[in-house]
């Protein structure tokens, strides 16, 4: 060949010889450039100013996905925070392939490379070193990637016949896309593929033209470069545990759950383990897995979590929540009742019991309408201003502090007796027909109350705030020996087992027979004072007395009297009532009976 070239050379001019030399040199440069993969294309590309996928091992000799890995390169001059970056093979948001996010706090140095392996244990077997991250969570010493379900719902498995690899930034914008074989992604040319056991490597590593057939070549010797990223600072923050119940808040009274026990759920703000105890803040502890029901009664739940850091961070001291549960209603009372007068019925019942939150009180209902009539903590009550000769029916339910109601008691049906007259005439007929008339005229009503000829209603009473009311007694008689009007109460003012005592006065001298002073606001009780309107028949002029108490066998006492016949002799009787601050609530009542007797 040399002789041929030499012969041609001898027959040429100087100009032709110069041109031949240039042509020969150009042929040598072209032949040399073909020995360097993609050198010409690389010169035409621009250096990437973002992270790039630099090598992919997808067609593994074993044919299993556990051998797969992806290498990422930082061609920039700055450290890049990987916390919000993701890598995966799902090219469309909400797809069924895989997308994984880097753990918080990790960085990749300028010019650095990291490797994400499917399985760190297999990677170590193949290359004698650990990857920077893994997907399968098999090696406790290798940081785990986190599934990014906001983009994809599946797992990262690279197809041997074609796939797409996307690197997303903090805004879920693709910063690099690698496509090979049958993979398709708009604007990116796929690489035709590699031989089984080879990797797909970018060369040069910093060039990205979006033409993978130019940017990558078939690397027969896969060489993942694990230049470890900057590790995050040590995790020293303990987890936080939250407690929720179903229902979300107590459905009974006084912060008690009633009817059914609540379901308790515990959650923590990071991966780890949660423990709880019903015994104390030091355990013994039960590992939490699923929601559980709170036990009956008033119990404190202690709970805490520990994270996966090494060593683990503990939530200390444990949190605690008081949970009160009462699902058992009180026992049912047994009700009885009796009439006191034509306008009053007294009820009483056996005490109910409650095993958990304790008994709180009783509701009294109208059995005919099921309407609530009264609520009390006592085991008795009275109903007044009733109609004579009328049947009333009642039942009682007990309730506990949690608000559970017992089953109703038996129904008590009671009939009030017919009304009786309010005047009694005593005496004998001697000579002219005897005549005596006695009437009670409404007087001054108390604030918030009312007065009739047969009743006094003081309304609502307040401690240390005396109330007064009055009625006018009027007598006419032709009895030569005059007359006497006596007064007597059946018992002190009473509400169930509670009473308002009869007054004893400022100096403790008042009785049913002796009048005494009553001017102080802290002198408590019930009493009366008469005052002449026409005539001078009042039995005392100053101070107050008690009414004689029939239940204590006290003899009725004269309220007004005269030794001769009278016409419309009138006396105003002023009733006075005052209670102390410890007086139990209730509706208090008694009956005062006046009897006018002529001395014929």
Secondary structure, DSSP 8 states (H G I E B T S, - for coil): -HHHHHHHHHTS-HHHHHHHHHHHHHHHHHHHHHTSTTHHHHHHS-B-SSEEEEEEE-S-TT--GGG-EEEEEE-SSS-EE-TT-EEES--STTBSS-EEE--TT-EE-TT-EEEEES-HHHHHHHHSS--SEESS---TTSEE-EE-TTTBSS-----TTEEEEEEE-TTS-EEEEEEEET--BTTBB-B----TT-EEEESSTTB--SBHHHHEEEESS--------B----------EEEEEESSS--SSTTEEESS--EEEEEESSSEEEEEESS-TT---EE--S-EE--SEEEEEEEEEEESSSS--B-SS-EEEEEEEE--------EEEEEEETTEEEEEE-----SSS-EEEEEEEETTTTEEEEEESSSEEEE-S--TT-EEEEEEEEEETT--B------EEEE------S--------SS---EEEEEEE----TT-EE-SS-EE--S--BT--EEEEEEEEEEE--TT-EEEEEEESSSEEETTEEE-B---TTS---SS--B----TT--EEEEEEEEEESS-BS-SSSBB--EEGGGT---EEEEEESS-EEEEEEEEEEEEEB-TT---S--B--EEEEEEE--
